[in-house]
Amino acid sequence: AFVATPPTYRKAKFVIVKAGSLASEVGIGTKSCYLMGRGGLDEGVDIAALHPSISRLHVKLEHDAEGDVFVTDLGSQHGTFVNGEKIEPSTHRILLEGDFLKLGSSTRSYMMSYNPEP
C-alpha cells in the first residue's frame, strides 16, 4: 500500500535579535506557510510579533519546493523590511541565509538561518 508522507522543508529558523542581543529563536521549517503579526491564534497567526506598528496579519512566510523561505507583506500599514529595504506589498521576496527581516518600526529583527540537514 502507498503511504503518503508529509513534505519536508529545510530546517529553517529565525534568530530573533532585540537591542543588538540574541532574544530567542523560532523554527519555521515544519509547515509550508506561516503567518506573522499582532493577531492571535484565532486569526491564524503562527508567530506573534507584538508591537503597535505591526499589523494583525503582517507577513506570510512560505517555503518553495527547494525549501527556501519567501516573505510576502500582506498590505501592512507600516511596512516590511529585508536588510533595511522596504518590500512592496503582495510581492514574494526570498530570505537568504543571514538576511534580517523587520516588521513596522519594531526594533526586533528576525535573522534568517537555514540549518544544515541532519
N, C-alpha and C positions, 0 to 999 in steps of 0.2 A: 504494500500500500504506500502511496505517496504521502509524505508528511511535509507540510509547508512549514518553513522556518521563517521567523521574522527577519527583516533586513537588518544587517549590521552596519553601523556607521563608524567612521573613525572616532577614536576616543578623544573627543573634543571637550574643552572646558574653558571657562573664563576664570582668570586670576583677577580678583577684584582689588583695586588699589584705591585707597582713600587717604588724602593728605600725604601722598608720597610713600605710604606704607601698605604692605600687604594686609588686606582686611579679611579676606576669605577666598574660597574657590567654589565654583558651582559647575557641575558636569552638564554638558549639553550634547552627549553622544549616545543617548539611548532612544530618542524619538526622532522622527523625521522633521518635526516642526515644534517650535517653542514660541510662546508669546511673552513679551516683557512689558511691564507697565505698572502703574499705580493701582490698577484694579485688583479685585480679589479672585480667588479660585472659581467663584460662581460666574465670573466673566471670562474664564478660560485662561487667566494669567498663570503661566508656569514659573516665571521668575519675577518676584516683586521688586520694584525699584521705587522706593518711597521718597519722593521729592516733589514739592509743589509745581515745578516746571515740567514734570514728566506726565504725559497723558495716561489715561486709564489703560488704553491699549496703544502702546507707543511704537514698538517694533515687532516684527516677526523674524525669527531665525529659522532657516531651512537648510537641510542637507541636500546636496545633489547626489547623483549616482556614485561619484567617487568619494563621497564623504566630506567634501568641502562645505563650509558653512557660509551661507549668504544672509545678509541682513536687508530688510526692507522697512523703511519708515512708513507707518500706517497713517500718514497725514497728521502727524503731531504738530501742535501749535508752536513749540519751542525748538524743534529740530533734533536731528540725529547726526552725530559727527564721527567720522572714522579718521584717526590720526589728525584731528583738527579740521578736517574738510567736511563741510556740510553735504549730506547726501540728499538728493531730491526724493520727495515722497513717491512711493509706488515703484521705485526702481530697485533692482537687486544689486547689491554690492558685495563682492566676495570679501571674506575676512581671512587674511593671511596670518601665518604664524607671527606673533608679536604685534599685530595691529591693536590699536586702542579704540574702543567704542565708548562714546559718551552720549548720554541722553539729556536733552534740555540743557539747563545751566547747572546741573548737579556737578559737584566736584569729584564724584566717584567715577572711576574709569574701569572698563572691563577689558583686560588684555587677553587676546585670543591665544590659545595654546592647543596644539594638536599633540596628544600623547602618542608615542610610538605603539604599534600593535604589539601585543604580548608575544 
